[in-house]
């Protein structure tokens, strides 16, 4: 019988990929699935360093909930986990996009972020300072309006994904989507929630939309006009003057004028100071 099977060259990488997928399938009902899934992606990319990852549960109207993380240096964990899941998500492009109905799929950060995001203070604090130059997200729809968000980045090397690596991650999307759906349907997600709950930061179940709107409506509301608050919001989220003008249907010159006025009223001179004021007010 073996003589009827054509001989093909099976590489060590292909064998490792198949074994990693087998481990994922075997552990769909347990919290171990998470580490097996990340191992599979690492094998797919032939990554020399451990991939960094965050797996979160996104429910419309609620803050994101951390389920699993790996490959994040101890020095970065407080900023990336506690601060992000408590208040940093208020400006996160993926969190905002998901709450606005982002379709499931694979999204590199550059495909979803505002035009000036990579020059924003938010990017400097929550990305560059945490070893993440650029990440990519798999967004998977579940039942009852829930979504799983798998964020992967190269936190050990602080490098961006190459075009080849992004193409490989994109190619894994159909398989990863089904694995994550089965992880939910077969009880693994429930097991993961039970195993990780004691380590999760306290999260409010207030409506996320109200929390985001409230954070900006109450941010310096006694000092800023409504339009100045809108400009501050867009600038903090990473929009350029030109993009902010387009969002508000006003001219770039008017945006610059509002920015000058709000900086003057708040006695600040930079986006870094504006960001610090906002995060402090959202605490």
Secondary structure, 3 states (H helix, E strand, C coil): CHHHCCCCCCCHHHHHHHHHHHHHHHCCCCCCHHHHHHHHHHHHHCCCCCCEEEEEEEECCCCCEEEEEECCCHHHHHHHHHHHHHCHHHHCHHHHHHHCCCCCEEEEHHHCCCCCHHHCHHHHHHCHHHCCCCCEEEEEECHHHEEEEEEEEECCCCECCCHHHHHHHHHCHHHHHHHHHHHHHCCHHHHHHHHHHHHCCCCCCCCHHHHHHHHHHCCCCCCCCHHHHHHHHHHHHCCCHHHHHHHHCCCHHHHHHHHHHHHHHHCCCCHHHHHHHHHHHHC
